[in-house]
Amino acid sequence: MPAHWRYKEGRRDDRGAIRPAASPGCVACSTGAWTPKPRRKASPSLGQAASDAGALAKASASERVYAMTPQGRVVELPVGATPVDFAYHVHTELGHRCRGARVDGSLVALNTRLRTGQTVEVITARSGGPSRDWLNPELGYLASARSRTKVRQWFNAIEHEQSVAAGREAVTRELQRLGRTAVSLEDLARQLSFASVDELCLALAREELSLRSIEQAVSGVPREAHEADLAPALRPPKPTTDACWSSASTL
């Protein structure tokens, strides 16, 4: 018995064959074959688009915190930001001299996480700089990469100044030992191929230049002699064999 249940709504054609009835989603062709009717893709409604936009805005807002200064200025911060982050985003010097904070009028710890809508008042010292503890991620003082960079820059600058001071002191002691205190440090730096006195002192503090080079320079030793005491990275490049041969050929 044929599968009549599949064709119970069909009709016979001229040859007596049963042809399935066309369904609402199909189009029958003259040979009895049928193909699916193309369907239109549903377009999102205005309500759905507005909902998606709202969800995106909410997700973006959840990644930022908006706090205010006592004067009403809004400061945008990353989630997890602290009063120290707030101070650095207002001004670098304010961050360096930050020593405490009031949030909505109450004193809080410097590693307190801020929330949107809070008013932050930064308490500063007249001088000084950041604490190295602020760079410890376990203590939670800084959540902003921008703030961490500014703290590192401050310590790098301090270390640079200390190195220059130590190098200058070493040069001064060496000149006193040699009895050549009248020597100009600018002339000495130029003689040793440094662009400035600070670079000379920094190289000496980092042990890229020896005190023997200072002694040779003030004693009138040829430049080639004290260049041998320089660290390899500071030595001037030597002419290649080809360059020397070319010069000789020209002469």
Summary of the structure (lengths in Angstrom):
residues: 251
radius of gyration: 39.7
end to end distance: 113.7
largest distance: 127.6
contacts: 613
relative contact order: 0.06
helix: 46%
strand: 14%
